[in-house]
Amino acid sequence: MRRYSNFSKVLCSLAAIGLISAPGAAPLEAQSREGKRSELLRIPPPYPVNCSIFGYRDRERPTMAVQKRMAGRQAAASPAPSPSPPSAKANTSGSIVVTGSRVRESIQEMPVAVTAVQGGSNASVPGPYPQPRPPVAQSREKYAGEEVASIKRVVDEPVSTFAVDVDTGSYSNVRRFLNEGRMPPEAAVRTEEMINYFRYDYPKPSSREAPFSVSTDLSTTPWNDASRLLRIGLRGYDVDSSERPRANLVFLVDVSGSMSSKDKLPLVKSTLTSLANELRSDDRVSIVVYSGTVGLLLAPTSNKDHIKEAVDCLYARGSTAGGDALKLAYSTARQHYLKDGINRIIMATDGDFNVGTSNTNELKKIVAKERESGVTLTMLGYGTGNIRDELMEGIANVGNGNYAYIDSAMEAQKVLGEELSSTLFTIAQDVKIQIEFNPAHVKEYRLIGYENRLLAEEDFNNDKIDAGDIGAGHQVTALYEIMPAKSSGWLPIRRYPANRYMQENLNFSDEMAQIKLRYKLPGQKKSRLIARQVKADTLKKAAKPSGDMAFAVAVAAFGQKLRGDKYLGDYGFQNIQKLAGSSSDFWRQEFRKLNSLALNQS
């Protein structure tokens, strides 16, 4: 027996020497951010998937079954545990550390308070009961919260100008709040994004020489008998997946500790899986990950198995160095730039940057400079509690991309599955809308939504002014509430006649307004112009909104109601439910359910 005991001791000693002397690989956040990253992070391995940046070897991530086997071996090789409590220095971070060819891991344990006694081996470990309830985390979500646009007198400001917006993030974020049993904060609601979440029956463009069609509708206003609603609708031409150019995509994934909850990184994985399933064989995808530092997880590849393997090893911990991550992502996209192709970064994050460059304006400057390379940026927001909505929406606008909020696997499939071509393939850039009202027919007006997309009148003809982009199949809807010239209007009558609306001009007596659009074809510097006139007799013919127009107005009213828009008066969620009507479309049915939730929670 003594011989076997000594032999066991020798084996244990050799094993301990091997573990101690073997070189270790530091976890991701242990690497320096100040240009001192190890070769592991800067140089991708020949195999495209580099899971070692998370602290475990490529293609050898331990599964739960492996973890159990390893734990069993360690228990068999180790002496019986002593009754003394664990040391306070025990690793409970849940990290997996590579040491030479062996894997030393620590599995995440249940949170148990450990109090060490200074200078001794004894420690008190309180049992799991009774435990004090953890404090409720305070929300750190941030929203820009623009004020509702005010009424404009045509005699003072006859021209309204704004950049188009195809973002939809506000709608799905509002949906998240309502599904959680809460009303969204007013600042989180952007009415134009609520409206543009849905598709309408706008005609297809007659040819691709003009990348989108322009249509108008006029109806009475459900919440104001005196006013009228003017709808302007744009629809971009559609492309099939086989028609779009090949894509060079860099997926930039936040793997900081704040992304560890089930509504964040797991949904990011679902999003990436949806994307992988939609890729063509000539597309290329890279994945850059970041927490305290930045690393290239997946070198450019079209192999769906490699993409899914990289997705499987995503692991959240550490702080958030978003500014550095953007720089590496742009560098990667430029390195593999496709001339006449799609070059886009898709950033998945909660926006909670807390290391390095984190100021919204500074990040906008980085993105504004980088967009000159022809690389566009899409922002995908995730999770609750610390959403930086104002940062993500602002960066996407500057990056010539779009912003979507992913609150479910279904939304991930919608954005990067069903609507992939719209998300990726830009058909018109710097699209601006300008409408000039004829004071002979229109007294006052207000634009519903687009408060953060307004432009100066002189910006319309300036091709250096950045504006919104439209992707293949995208739709843009704008609603104006207008007061006919002979109505009492919102504003009081001015005392002096010269300050009142003009008398009818016979030269344009048949025109209520002129709508103009400017846009650039991708890669071009000079804009093109489209002009349409709205006939004055449509004011007299305006009827109650019905069908597709009624649904668009219902969504606009829903957004206004959630924002506390004073111009909506007493029009409530019950009225909105009737106006929305019934539809077999899944997304419209869901809207009615959300409206019912808002009614019950208001």
Secondary structure, 3 states (H helix, E strand, C coil): CHHHHHHHHHHHHHHHHHHHHCCEECCHHHCCCCCCCCHHHHCCCCCCECHHHHCCCCCCCCCHHHHHHHHHHHHHHCCCCCCCCCCCCCCCCCCEEEECCEEEECCCCCCCCCEECCCCCCEECCCCCCCCCCCCCCCCCECCCCCCCCCEECCCCCEEEEECCCCCHHHHHHHHHHHCCCCCCHHHCCHHHHHCCCCCCCCCCCCCCCCEEEEEEEEEECCEEEEEEEEEEEEECCCCCCCCCCEEEEEEEECCHHHCCCCCHHHHHHHHHHHHHHCCCCCEEEEEEECCCEEEEEEEECCHHHHHHHHHCCCCCCCCCHHHHHHHHHHHHHHCCCCCCEEEEEEEECCCCCCCCCCHHHHHHHHHHHHHHCCEEEEEEECCCCCEHHHHHHHHHHCCCCEEEECCHHHHHHHHHHCHHHHHCEEEEEEEEEEEECCCCEEEEEEECCHHHECCHHHCCCCCCCCEEEECCCEEEEEEEEEECCCCCCCCCCCCHHHCCCCCCHHHCCEEEEEEEEEECCCCCCCEEEEEEEECHHHHHCECCCHHHHHHHHHHHHHHHHHCCHHHCCCCHHHHHHHHCCCCCHHHHHHHHHHHHHHHHC
